[in-house]
Each structure stands twice: as structure tokens, then as C-alpha cells.
Amino acid sequence: MSKAILVTGGAGFIGSNFVPYFAAKYPDYHVINLDKLTYAGNLANLKECETMPNYTFVEGDICDEALVDKLFAQYDIRGVIHFAAESHVDNSIKGPKAFVNTNVFGTFNLLDAARRYWMEKPHQYKPEYEGCRFHHISTDEVYGTLGETGFFEETTPYAPNSPYSASKASSDFFVRAYHHTFGMNVTTSNCSNNYGPKQHHEKLIPHIIEKALAEQPLPIYGQGTNIRDWLYVLDHCKAIDLIYHQGRAGETYNVGGRNERNNITIVKTICSILDEKHPRKEGKYADLITFVADRPGHDLRYAIDATKLETELGWKADETFDTGIVKTVEWYLEH
């Protein structure tokens, strides 16, 4: 009998890279993809799953208690891998409420449905449900910002600075509470900035590629000095797979690419790849760079120490930024 795994937000950027990988790797899992198909979800990114016998798509909202309960019962869900989230910081500045609804209440709703379906009482799973696990995907932004040195570790105190990161921090704490109060088998991963195929064009890398190809100004916040640790999306998917199957219950694992770059460097790198692969009729793509007013509360630097994941579970990123960014630009040129 195949084991049903509920993946939430599987039509989003990271989810639509994870679902095809996961469903192909585990033919004995029935992957149920629950996605609300907001502006950030795109079923075209899941074309390769449509012919997979072990894949089912359900359109719906993780905040819909009746729907979530129905899915647990209908498919006998034995695991949850939770991606679904509002994730764009600029949007959280304009409209924070949606972030509280989806990221806080939605996560709570999933946790509580799993608790009711899997457990007899606190710290006691129903017979046959002992192995059921809830894996929660979070972000490095919950840790706040770093100065020029140092790294976020799993023990770094939370200090979220945007409505987005505050909502993710809250969801992380609910996951933690369900482990400590109810004994639920949970794991959490906090990742650095992802990039790669299928990313929504509001995010930095696809936004710059799109603007460059349209020969429009390439906007960079402030002076472009904000630093991020960049993680190729498939490396993240492999880490989630590993944590879901082998991580210790109740633990958090940081996932980072060890690829720190400031924004101006990212943009210049993209420009030079495009100069080579898709040259302009006149001039270079870097000529289009323009600096715009900085984002409110813009964190200076994020960088993750992934030592725990590397040493405990043997994970290692396959892509460096220099290899991953070429693959990414090539994907966008094809699409």
C-alpha cells in the first residue's frame, strides 16, 4: 500500500521543484499537493507530474479546516511537508494580514489536523501512526540581520524584522510547541535565499533577468550592498528529503549554500552571463543598472552555518553559485 504524503504549496517556487523530484524518487509514496494557486503558484511548473500515477493535485487553502481534515481522512495522510507560505517581503510591508493568515493560522491548522488524525493523546500516537512526521520549511529571516561577520546557527535567537519574518517565526514556534506539548514528531528547516528554475518573477534573480531581456532599467535597492547566502533550489529539495527521512524529531536544521554575494555582484554576474549567451544589439547589460530607494527595514546580511546538517545527516550542496546561476539563466532564456 502506498503511503500518502501531504505537500502544501507544491505549485510555488520551491515546492514545484521539490514535488517532481520527490514523487519520482519515491514511487511508493502518494504525493498529495495542496495549493491555493495564488499569484505565486503555477501549475505549468508541475507539467512533469501530470503523468505520474503517484501524484494528486488538490486546489485549496491550508486555512480551510474542513478541507484539511477531509484530506487527512480521504487519503490517510502519513506525513506532511509544509511549504505553503506568503513569502515576499515587499508584499508583507504593503499587506501584512495575508501573511498572518497563511503563515501563522495556516500552519496551526495543519499541525492541529495532524495531531487529531495521528495521535490518541499528548505523547501517544495511534497504533500504525507512530512514524508520521510533520516537516516545516522556514527561512533564515527569522534570525534578523547579521553584521559583516558571523553566521546564523540553529541556536541563534529569533529577531524577525519584517511582517513576513515575524509570521514565519510565529509558525516555527507553533511547530516547536506541538513537539514539546503534544510529543508530535516534527522537524523544521530554515533556509537561505533560494534561486533556480521556476521562481516567481518578483524575486531578485528572475526579476533582473526579465528586466535585462526587456532592456529595461535593472533596479537595485540602496547601493546593492545587502548580502545574502544563495542556495540552489534543488540542493534545498535534497536537504528537505534528507531531514524529513533522517532528521531527529524536534530538531531544527539550517540549510545554506555557503555562497554569500551582495546584490550588486549578483546583478553584475547575471549581466555578464547574458552578455555571453544573449548579447544586446548595442552596449552591455550592466549599462542598465540603476539604484533605487532602499526597502524599509532592509536586513543587511544573512548567512547560514549548515554544519549541523552537513555533519549529522551528510548533506552537501552540489551547486556553487557560479554553476547554479548559469543553469538558472539558461532555464529562463529557454522559458
Order of alpha helices (4+ residues) and beta strands (2+ residues): beta-alpha-beta-beta-alpha-beta-alpha-alpha-beta-beta-beta-alpha-beta-beta-alpha-beta-beta-alpha-beta-beta-alpha-beta-alpha-alpha
